[in-house]
Amino acid sequence: MQDTGSVVPLHWLGYGYAALVASGGIFGYVKTGRVPSLVVGLFFGSLAGLGSYQLSQDPRNVWVFLATSGTLAGIMGIRFYNSGKFMPAGLIAGASLLMVAKVGVSMFNRPH
């Protein structure tokens, strides 16, 4: 594996992000009883976990992770904008935006 110069490798941050997204879906289901919250949270958490695994194998393989975090940033950003509620939409939108930025910076900083 290649050293990216980061204190914490990107894929470990990705695993934490995936856990946050999946646990948000579980928490939403427990709190409201809405099955779509559970299904969507687990689906996007699984995609983020898959993307993190791919990053751990090849740091250039960012596309699944980038698409997942970008999609969540957009969807949850709109939900946050419309509702004004930080939990859960603002938290997931902010975390997703940070992950998109982190992946973007890592793409520009790696050797070509």
N, C-alpha and C positions, 0 to 999 in steps of 0.2 A: 504494500500500500504506500502511496505517495504522501509525503508531508505537505499539507496545505498551508502551513504557517499559522494556523488558528490554534488557540488554546484548547478549544473543544471542537473536535471534528464535526463537520456539517451533518453527517449522518446521525450522530448522537443527538444533536439538536432536533433533527427530524423525527427521531423516535419519540422524544419528549413531546413534540408537536402532535404527532400521531396519537399519543396517549391522551393528550388534552382534548383533541377533537372527539375521539371515541368515548372518553369519559363524559364529555359534554352531552353526547347523545344519550348515554345511559342515565345521566342525571336528569335530562329533560324528560325522559320516559318515566322515571321514578316520581318526579315532581308533578307532571301533568297527566301521565297515563297515555300520552300520545305515541302510538307505535311509529309514525313517520319520523319523529325525533330520534328514536332508537335506531331505525333502519338507516337513515341518512347519516347519523353520527358514526355508526359502525362502518358504513360504506366508505365515507371519506377518511375516517381514521385508518381503515385498512389500506386504502390507496396511498395515504401518506406514509404508512409503514412500509408498503411495497417500494415506494419511491426512495425511502431512506435506505432500505436494503440495497437497492440498485446503486445508490450513491456510495455505499460502503464497498461495493464490488468494483466500481469504476466511477471516480469523481466526475467524469465527463457525462455520465448518464443521468442528466437532471430533469428530463422532460416529464416523466410521470409526476415527480414531486412538484415541479414548477406548475404544471397544469392543475394539480390538486389544490395547492395553496393559492394560486391565482384565482381559481374558480371560487374558492371559499372566501377569499378577500372581497371579491365582487359581490357575491350573493349576500354575505353577512354584512358587508359595508352598506348595501342598500337597505337591508333590514334595520341596521343601526340608525341610518339616516332617517328612515320613516318612523321608527319607534322612539328614538332618543334613549333607549335603554341600553346600558352598558352590558348587562348580563342577559343572555349569553352572546348576543350579536356583536356588541362592541369588542368584547374580549377576543372572540374568534377572528373577527375582522382585523383587529390590531395584530394578533399573533400571526395571522396569515400574511399580512402585509410585511411584517418583519421577516418572515421566512422567504417571501419573494425577493425582498431586498438582499437578504443574506446570500441566496442562491445567485442573484445577479452579480453581486460583488465578487463572489467566488469564481464565477464564469470569466469575469474580466481579469482577475488576478492570477489565474492559472497559466502555465506556459502553454504555448500553442503548438 
